[in-house]
Amino acid sequence: MVEKNILNDLELNHFIKIINELCGMDLNDKKNTLLLKLPNFLEELNFKKMADLLIKMRTNKDIRQKTLNFVTITETYFLRELSQLQEIIYYIKSLEKRVSVLSAPCASGEEVYSLAILATKHFVKDIEILGIDINSNAIEKAKKGIYNERALQKFTPAEKKKFFTEENSSYKINKSKFCPCKFDICNVLDNNFLNSKKFDVILSRNMLIYFDYDSKLKLMENFHRILNDDGRLYIGSADLIPDNIFFEKVFSPGGNYYKKI
Ligand SMILES: C[S@@+](CC[C@H](N)C(=O)[O-])C[C@H]1O[C@@H](n2cnc3c(N)ncnc32)[C@H](O)[C@@H]1O
């Protein structure tokens, strides 16, 4: 049994620092939540003290992944920030070519499938979408494509019927109805992040809000490398990108986006 007062300030700060180095998240304003939740997490891992976790999250791949799954916030739902998703589909349609889209992060896949459903509704066929996320549980769920009623609340009953199959009060997405959607576990801050592939459109929504300044800049550098020269980067309405040498904002009646400098 892990004692509830086992965490001291130094260890908590150390934990926050490692998480920041691993995935870019700044957990400094989540200290109280961490103090409440970390003892149970240690117990789940069978660790008696925080020092065990601090060492293992650097040296043991499995513990590192479990810790990243523990700290990341994967809350999402279908058709989130719908007007922007629609703008992206109109833009893709206007390109009249095969378009490669990256959703980074995709959490449990709702953003990817929402785009795919909108593409089908607007007769956009030449599109492929890759969703990536650092949380392995979320990617597993995305691949399975099974969701609860709550995630689907923005769909009409007809859309639900067309794009999902109801199974024991869950809804399984009918992948055959739309474009190819793939998913992968991936850290957007890795140096060899998606090395060989380039995209026409990148969506990065509701992750930057958790990142510190340096991680945001590193992310922009990585996105710059994998976005085609005339490609577009779309971020969420709550996300902020600091001034940087990689991207500039374009204000457009069809929806704001970022283009490469
Ligand atoms: C709130 S979700 C956003 C999902 C979706 N884009 C949306 O707007 O609803 C934030 C996601 O960012 C992911 N994330 C955090 N740091 C990451 C990193 N370094 N690399 C990849 N994904 C990361 C988390 O695992 C989480 O699933």
The ligand as a Gaussian input file, in Angstrom:
#p B3LYP/6-31G(d) Opt

LIG

0 1
 C       -7.789000      16.981000     -25.824000
 S       -7.050000      15.833000     -26.933000
 C       -7.390000      16.605000     -28.486000
 C       -8.019000      15.658000     -29.477000
 C       -8.628000      16.292000     -30.721000
 N       -7.622000      16.890000     -31.567000
 C       -9.660000      17.304000     -30.333000
 O       -9.467000      18.509000     -30.616000
 O      -10.700000      16.935000     -29.777000
 C       -5.309000      16.140000     -26.653000
 C       -4.452000      14.955000     -27.080000
 O       -3.073000      15.361000     -27.197000
 C       -2.305000      14.192000     -27.018000
 N       -0.886000      14.547000     -26.821000
 C       -0.321000      15.251000     -25.807000
 N        1.007000      15.356000     -25.984000
 C        1.302000      14.718000     -27.154000
 C        2.507000      14.482000     -27.881000
 N        3.693000      14.947000     -27.454000
 N        2.437000      13.777000     -29.052000
 C        1.252000      13.313000     -29.501000
 N        0.076000      13.493000     -28.845000
 C        0.088000      14.188000     -27.692000
 C       -2.973000      13.539000     -25.812000
 O       -2.650000      12.182000     -25.689000
 C       -4.457000      13.791000     -26.111000
 O       -5.063000      12.666000     -26.709000

